[in-house]
């Protein structure tokens, strides 16, 4: 009979039980959440929470005390570096046990034990509750915000209208540039016609010189 015995021996000797809880505590600090049986989770909570309280005071003595239980330098450094700042404002109750059902085979009751401050789902719900409490006496502020919102929208829409008016002259300028481009294309044939008339003028000027050459031989015959 276990009358008056508060320690669950977990069907293990003292050395085996100590190593089991030490390894589970290291896994919990490293991964922030582990899945195990309900009996082991309750024993782990009693084992690891005093170590979390000890990590709040970052001193050589505290580190050596925690290391004597965990026997892992990396986990001890992570505990004092990452976990301790998160739980600094919490007075106990660092872990949470969530039951997940029964294990197939031996029908052992399973659960998930996690660090409370590293669960993002529950922390988001807590922040929502605080915001709801702050809105109870702030109906006037909500009404004022609703009245000021249309004014802000109207002021933001005015630059859009100005942008439309600025884009309209740009479109008109583009339409005015199109006939200018067509006129430039029409001037090109006129330039080509001028170049074609130039050889005709040269032939007219060369014709009198040939007549003079024809008259000179007649005079020599005389």
Residue frames relative to the residue before (quaternion, step in Angstrom):
aa qw qx qy qz dx dy dz
X 1.0000 0.0000 0.0000 0.0000 0.00 0.00 0.00
X 0.3194 -0.7625 0.5417 0.1519 3.57 -1.16 0.78
X 0.1992 0.8043 -0.5422 0.1398 3.60 0.96 0.65
X 0.8564 0.1291 -0.1152 0.4864 3.55 -0.86 1.05
X 0.5734 0.5690 -0.3921 0.4401 3.61 1.24 0.17
X 0.2055 -0.8320 0.5101 0.0731 3.57 -0.37 1.26
X 0.6481 0.5142 -0.3209 0.4611 3.61 1.18 -0.36
X 0.2826 -0.7376 0.5917 0.1611 3.55 -0.89 1.00
X 0.2976 -0.8002 0.4970 0.1553 3.58 -0.45 1.17
X 0.3177 -0.7953 0.4694 0.2150 3.62 1.31 -0.16
X 0.5533 -0.6436 0.3673 0.3805 3.60 1.19 0.66
X 0.5983 0.5343 -0.3645 0.4729 3.57 1.07 0.76
X 0.5317 -0.5860 0.4963 0.3573 3.54 -1.29 0.35
X 0.7224 -0.4685 0.2905 0.4174 3.56 -1.28 0.28
X 0.6884 0.4851 -0.2972 0.4499 3.63 0.83 -0.91
X 0.6599 0.4994 -0.3055 0.4709 3.57 0.98 -0.83
X 0.6583 0.5083 -0.3079 0.4621 3.58 0.96 -0.86
X 0.6445 0.5189 -0.3223 0.4598 3.61 0.98 -0.79
X 0.6664 0.4885 -0.3053 0.4733 3.60 0.93 -0.84
X 0.6261 0.5443 -0.3324 0.4487 3.59 1.02 -0.80
X 0.7060 0.4536 -0.2719 0.4711 3.60 0.80 -0.96
X 0.6205 0.5388 -0.3430 0.4550 3.59 1.06 -0.68
X 0.6749 0.4826 -0.2922 0.4756 3.60 0.92 -0.87
X 0.6554 0.5016 -0.3153 0.4683 3.59 0.99 -0.78
X 0.6329 0.5189 -0.3311 0.4696 3.60 1.06 -0.73
X 0.6339 0.5177 -0.3290 0.4711 3.62 1.01 -0.75
X 0.6627 0.4967 -0.3066 0.4692 3.59 0.96 -0.84
X 0.6468 0.5183 -0.3248 0.4555 3.59 1.00 -0.76
X 0.6737 0.4807 -0.3011 0.4736 3.61 0.93 -0.83
X 0.6837 0.4946 -0.2889 0.4523 3.59 1.00 -0.78
X 0.8010 0.2922 -0.1318 0.5056 3.60 0.84 -1.01
X 0.3930 -0.7599 0.4306 0.2876 3.61 1.32 -0.17
X 0.7945 0.0646 -0.0540 0.6014 3.62 1.24 -0.12
X 0.0317 0.7881 -0.6133 0.0432 3.60 -0.91 0.92
X 0.3357 -0.7181 0.5759 0.1999 3.55 -1.30 0.47
X 0.1461 0.7774 -0.5911 0.1575 3.58 -0.83 1.03
X 0.6540 -0.4764 0.3784 0.4496 3.57 -1.25 -0.17
X 0.6456 -0.5526 0.3676 0.3777 3.54 -1.21 0.50
X 0.6454 0.5249 -0.3301 0.4460 3.61 0.97 -0.78
X 0.6731 0.4786 -0.2996 0.4776 3.59 0.94 -0.84
X 0.6368 0.5361 -0.3353 0.4412 3.58 1.02 -0.75
X 0.6580 0.4976 -0.3153 0.4691 3.59 0.98 -0.78
X 0.6501 0.4922 -0.3180 0.4838 3.58 1.05 -0.72
X 0.6455 0.5227 -0.3216 0.4547 3.58 1.04 -0.75
X 0.6219 0.5496 -0.3494 0.4349 3.59 0.99 -0.74
X 0.6630 0.4852 -0.3060 0.4809 3.58 0.98 -0.78
X 0.6757 0.5076 -0.2899 0.4491 3.58 1.11 -0.68
X 0.7825 0.4009 -0.1974 0.4336 3.60 0.81 -0.99
X 0.6095 0.5942 -0.3766 0.3655 3.63 1.00 -0.59
X 0.6274 0.4988 -0.3676 0.4716 3.68 0.97 -0.55
X 0.6247 0.5247 -0.3453 0.4640 3.60 1.10 -0.60
X 0.6352 0.5143 -0.3273 0.4742 3.60 1.05 -0.70
X 0.6332 0.5076 -0.3297 0.4824 3.58 1.04 -0.70
X 0.6420 0.5286 -0.3183 0.4552 3.58 1.03 -0.75
X 0.6546 0.5413 -0.3186 0.4208 3.60 1.06 -0.69
X 0.5187 0.6478 -0.4246 0.3620 3.62 1.19 -0.23
X 0.7161 0.3369 -0.2255 0.5682 3.59 1.13 -0.57
X 0.1959 -0.8133 0.5425 0.0759 3.56 -0.22 1.32
X 0.2959 0.7222 -0.5678 0.2616 3.56 -0.15 1.33
X 0.6688 -0.5011 0.3626 0.4125 3.54 -1.28 0.28
X 0.6379 0.5303 -0.3264 0.4531 3.57 1.00 -0.79
X 0.6623 0.4999 -0.3134 0.4618 3.60 0.95 -0.88
X 0.6529 0.5129 -0.3206 0.4559 3.58 0.96 -0.83
X 0.6691 0.4886 -0.3108 0.4658 3.60 0.93 -0.79
X 0.6334 0.5287 -0.3347 0.4553 3.58 1.03 -0.71
X 0.6712 0.4826 -0.2919 0.4811 3.59 0.94 -0.92
X 0.6465 0.5269 -0.3245 0.4463 3.58 1.00 -0.80
X 0.6123 0.5583 -0.3545 0.4333 3.61 1.08 -0.63
X 0.6893 0.4431 -0.2785 0.5010 3.60 1.21 -0.48
X 0.7678 0.3948 -0.2030 0.4620 3.59 0.87 -0.95
X 0.1605 -0.8310 0.5143 0.1386 3.61 1.09 -0.67
X 0.6390 0.4583 -0.3432 0.5137 3.59 1.02 0.85
X 0.3559 -0.7748 0.4832 0.1987 3.58 -0.42 1.24
X 0.6504 0.5252 -0.3303 0.4381 3.61 0.95 -0.81
X 0.6702 0.4875 -0.3030 0.4705 3.58 0.92 -0.83
X 0.6310 0.5271 -0.3367 0.4590 3.60 1.00 -0.75
X 0.6652 0.4893 -0.3090 0.4718 3.60 0.93 -0.86
X 0.6519 0.4977 -0.3228 0.4723 3.61 1.00 -0.72
X 0.6188 0.5491 -0.3420 0.4457 3.57 1.06 -0.73
X 0.7332 0.4106 -0.2417 0.4851 3.59 0.83 -0.92
X 0.6959 0.4826 -0.2819 0.4509 3.61 1.11 -0.57
X 0.8169 0.2678 -0.1114 0.4985 3.62 0.81 -0.99
X 0.7384 0.4351 -0.2477 0.4518 3.58 0.81 -0.98
X 0.6468 0.5604 -0.3336 0.3953 3.60 0.87 -0.89
X 0.6667 0.4832 -0.3403 0.4541 3.70 0.83 -0.74
X 0.6391 0.5403 -0.3330 0.4346 3.61 1.09 -0.66
X 0.7664 0.3570 -0.1846 0.5011 3.59 0.97 -0.86
X 0.3397 0.7830 -0.4756 0.2128 3.60 1.24 0.18
X 0.7534 0.3887 -0.2097 0.4871 3.61 1.00 -0.79
X 0.6116 0.5539 -0.3518 0.4419 3.62 1.24 0.02
X 0.2401 -0.7794 0.5672 0.1145 3.57 -0.83 1.02
X 0.8223 -0.1403 0.0460 0.5495 3.56 0.18 1.29
X 0.7325 0.4059 -0.3034 0.4546 3.55 -1.32 0.16
X 0.2103 0.8261 -0.4986 0.1572 3.58 0.93 0.88
X 0.7539 0.3489 -0.1898 0.5235 3.61 1.16 -0.47
X 0.1818 -0.7576 0.6188 0.1006 3.53 -1.30 0.48
X 0.2044 -0.7697 0.5966 0.0991 3.58 -0.99 0.90
X 0.0576 -0.7880 0.6127 -0.0146 3.57 -0.74 1.12
X 0.3252 -0.7640 0.5263 0.1830 3.59 -0.57 1.13
X 0.1779 -0.8244 0.5356 0.0423 3.57 -0.88 1.01
X 0.7301 -0.4014 0.2498 0.4934 3.62 1.17 0.13
X 0.5757 -0.5807 0.4575 0.3493 3.53 -1.27 -0.49
X 0.4736 -0.6925 0.4786 0.2590 3.54 -1.06 0.84
X 0.4656 -0.6604 0.5099 0.2951 3.55 -1.04 0.80
X 0.6773 0.4637 -0.3533 0.4488 3.56 -0.98 0.80
X 0.8305 0.0152 0.0270 0.5562 3.57 0.31 -1.24
X 0.3995 -0.7558 0.4416 0.2723 3.59 1.33 0.05
X 0.2781 0.7624 -0.5315 0.2425 3.58 1.08 0.75
X 0.4689 -0.6773 0.4865 0.2909 3.57 -1.00 0.82
X 0.1975 -0.8034 0.5580 0.0646 3.58 -0.66 1.20
X 0.0120 -0.7858 0.6183 -0.0074 3.52 -1.25 0.51
X 0.3302 -0.6958 0.5960 0.2272 3.52 -1.39 0.11
X 0.1183 -0.7802 0.6119 0.0537 3.58 -0.78 1.04
X 0.0161 0.8147 -0.5732 0.0866 3.57 -0.82 1.03
X 0.5202 -0.5895 0.5107 0.3480 3.53 -1.34 0.28
X 0.5096 -0.7015 0.4074 0.2869 3.55 -0.69 1.11
X 0.7310 0.4659 -0.2584 0.4263 3.60 0.80 -0.97
X 0.6862 0.4646 -0.2959 0.4750 3.62 1.19 -0.14
X 0.5355 0.5772 -0.4258 0.4458 3.59 1.23 0.28
X 0.3026 -0.8008 0.4924 0.1570 3.59 -0.35 1.27
X 0.6034 0.5816 -0.3686 0.4023 3.61 1.06 -0.63
X 0.7172 0.4368 -0.2538 0.4800 3.58 0.80 -0.99
X 0.6333 0.5277 -0.3459 0.4482 3.60 1.02 -0.68
X 0.6278 0.5222 -0.3446 0.4630 3.63 1.06 -0.67
X 0.6467 0.5114 -0.3290 0.4605 3.59 0.97 -0.77
X 0.6364 0.5264 -0.3369 0.4520 3.60 1.02 -0.70
X 0.6433 0.5112 -0.3303 0.4645 3.59 1.00 -0.77
X 0.6289 0.5273 -0.3471 0.4538 3.62 1.01 -0.70
X 0.6406 0.5247 -0.3336 0.4505 3.60 0.97 -0.78
X 0.6498 0.5084 -0.3322 0.4572 3.60 0.95 -0.76
X 0.6528 0.5016 -0.3321 0.4603 3.61 0.97 -0.71
X 0.6295 0.5262 -0.3479 0.4537 3.62 1.02 -0.66
X 0.6425 0.5176 -0.3319 0.4572 3.59 0.99 -0.72
X 0.6715 0.5069 -0.3080 0.4442 3.58 1.01 -0.76
X 0.6663 0.5204 -0.3132 0.4326 3.62 1.17 -0.40
X 0.4716 0.7052 -0.4443 0.2879 3.60 1.19 -0.17
X 0.7918 0.2891 -0.1615 0.5132 3.59 0.89 -0.86
X 0.6376 0.5648 -0.3196 0.4152 3.58 1.20 0.16
X 0.1913 0.8030 -0.5433 0.1531 3.61 0.92 0.85
X 0.6266 0.5430 -0.3465 0.4386 3.58 1.03 -0.72
X 0.6513 0.5152 -0.3236 0.4535 3.54 0.96 -0.81
X 0.6292 0.5271 -0.3355 0.4622 3.60 1.08 -0.72
X 0.6572 0.5056 -0.3150 0.4618 3.60 0.97 -0.89
X 0.6568 0.5068 -0.3171 0.4596 3.58 0.94 -0.85
X 0.6377 0.5187 -0.3303 0.4639 3.57 1.03 -0.74
X 0.6562 0.5077 -0.3185 0.4584 3.61 1.03 -0.78
X 0.6629 0.4900 -0.3107 0.4731 3.63 1.08 -0.67
X 0.6849 0.4799 -0.2939 0.4628 3.56 1.04 -0.68
X 0.5529 0.6463 -0.3957 0.3464 3.61 1.11 -0.48
X 0.6774 0.4768 -0.3388 0.4461 3.73 0.78 -0.82
X 0.6135 0.5510 -0.3603 0.4360 3.60 1.02 -0.70
X 0.6576 0.5041 -0.3087 0.4671 3.53 0.96 -0.89
X 0.6431 0.5159 -0.3330 0.4575 3.59 0.99 -0.75
X 0.6488 0.5202 -0.3278 0.4483 3.59 0.96 -0.81
X 0.6702 0.4900 -0.3110 0.4626 3.57 0.94 -0.81
X 0.6595 0.4997 -0.3210 0.4609 3.56 1.09 -0.62
X 0.6625 0.5155 -0.3210 0.4385 3.61 1.10 -0.56
X 0.5524 0.6395 -0.4018 0.3528 3.65 1.10 -0.48
X 0.6434 0.5035 -0.3640 0.4473 3.67 0.85 -0.68
X 0.5923 0.5642 -0.3807 0.4311 3.60 1.10 -0.55
X 0.6544 0.5016 -0.3184 0.4677 3.59 0.96 -0.85
X 0.6423 0.5150 -0.3276 0.4636 3.58 0.99 -0.78
X 0.6318 0.5281 -0.3370 0.4566 3.56 1.02 -0.76
X 0.6343 0.5243 -0.3342 0.4593 3.60 1.07 -0.74
X 0.6655 0.4942 -0.3042 0.4694 3.60 0.97 -0.86
X 0.6510 0.4995 -0.3277 0.4683 3.58 1.09 -0.63
X 0.6557 0.5121 -0.3225 0.4516 3.57 1.06 -0.63
X 0.5856 0.6008 -0.3784 0.3910 3.62 1.12 -0.56
X 0.6692 0.4597 -0.3305 0.4814 3.72 0.80 -0.80
X 0.6091 0.5480 -0.3667 0.4408 3.57 1.05 -0.66
X 0.6473 0.5055 -0.3229 0.4703 3.60 1.01 -0.79
X 0.6468 0.5129 -0.3253 0.4612 3.61 1.02 -0.81
X 0.6323 0.5269 -0.3330 0.4601 3.58 1.00 -0.76
X 0.6334 0.5295 -0.3281 0.4592 3.55 1.05 -0.76
X 0.6639 0.4897 -0.3090 0.4732 3.60 1.02 -0.81
X 0.6442 0.5122 -0.3307 0.4618 3.61 1.11 -0.62
X 0.6489 0.5242 -0.3254 0.4453 3.57 1.07 -0.61
X 0.5770 0.6034 -0.3880 0.3905 3.59 1.13 -0.48
X 0.6693 0.4595 -0.3334 0.4793 3.73 0.83 -0.76
X 0.6080 0.5499 -0.3711 0.4362 3.59 1.02 -0.64
X 0.6450 0.5056 -0.3227 0.4735 3.56 1.00 -0.78
X 0.6450 0.5112 -0.3307 0.4618 3.61 1.05 -0.77
X 0.6280 0.5291 -0.3381 0.4597 3.60 1.05 -0.74
X 0.6309 0.5271 -0.3378 0.4583 3.57 1.03 -0.74
X 0.6522 0.5011 -0.3176 0.4719 3.58 1.06 -0.76
X 0.6466 0.5105 -0.3281 0.4623 3.62 1.14 -0.62
X 0.6414 0.5355 -0.3354 0.4350 3.62 1.08 -0.58
X 0.5534 0.6308 -0.3941 0.3748 3.57 1.15 -0.49
X 0.6689 0.4692 -0.3327 0.4710 3.71 0.83 -0.74
X 0.6110 0.5498 -0.3637 0.4383 3.61 1.05 -0.68
X 0.6419 0.5072 -0.3259 0.4737 3.59 1.00 -0.77
X 0.6511 0.5091 -0.3220 0.4617 3.58 1.00 -0.79
X 0.6251 0.5290 -0.3417 0.4611 3.62 1.06 -0.73
X 0.6369 0.5233 -0.3329 0.4578 3.61 1.02 -0.77
X 0.6586 0.5012 -0.3114 0.4670 3.56 1.01 -0.77
X 0.6462 0.5089 -0.3294 0.4636 3.61 1.13 -0.59
X 0.6534 0.5143 -0.3227 0.4522 3.65 1.08 -0.62
X 0.5648 0.6262 -0.3927 0.3670 3.59 1.11 -0.51
X 0.6650 0.4811 -0.3449 0.4554 3.73 0.76 -0.70
X 0.6084 0.5512 -0.3673 0.4372 3.62 1.07 -0.66
X 0.6500 0.5095 -0.3230 0.4621 3.61 0.95 -0.78
X 0.6430 0.5266 -0.3262 0.4503 3.57 0.99 -0.75
X 0.6402 0.5152 -0.3349 0.4611 3.60 1.01 -0.71
X 0.6373 0.5248 -0.3354 0.4538 3.61 1.06 -0.73
X 0.6799 0.4784 -0.3099 0.4613 3.56 0.97 -0.75
X 0.6602 0.5110 -0.3210 0.4472 3.61 1.05 -0.57
X 0.5583 0.6367 -0.3902 0.3615 3.61 1.11 -0.50
X 0.6699 0.4834 -0.3417 0.4481 3.75 0.74 -0.76
X 0.6236 0.5400 -0.3651 0.4315 3.58 0.94 -0.64
X 0.6399 0.5149 -0.3361 0.4608 3.63 1.02 -0.63
X 0.6234 0.5372 -0.3388 0.4561 3.60 1.11 -0.69
X 0.6408 0.5255 -0.3282 0.4534 3.55 0.97 -0.80
X 0.6452 0.5194 -0.3196 0.4601 3.55 1.01 -0.77
X 0.6465 0.5131 -0.3246 0.4621 3.56 1.12 -0.66
X 0.6554 0.5189 -0.3205 0.4454 3.61 1.06 -0.68
X 0.6119 0.5819 -0.3594 0.3972 3.61 0.98 -0.67
X 0.6640 0.4867 -0.3450 0.4508 3.69 0.78 -0.69
X 0.6075 0.5560 -0.3668 0.4327 3.66 1.05 -0.61
X 0.6548 0.5061 -0.3207 0.4607 3.55 0.97 -0.83
X 0.6438 0.5219 -0.3246 0.4558 3.58 1.02 -0.76
X 0.6188 0.5381 -0.3489 0.4537 3.62 1.08 -0.63
X 0.6169 0.5391 -0.3517 0.4529 3.57 1.05 -0.71
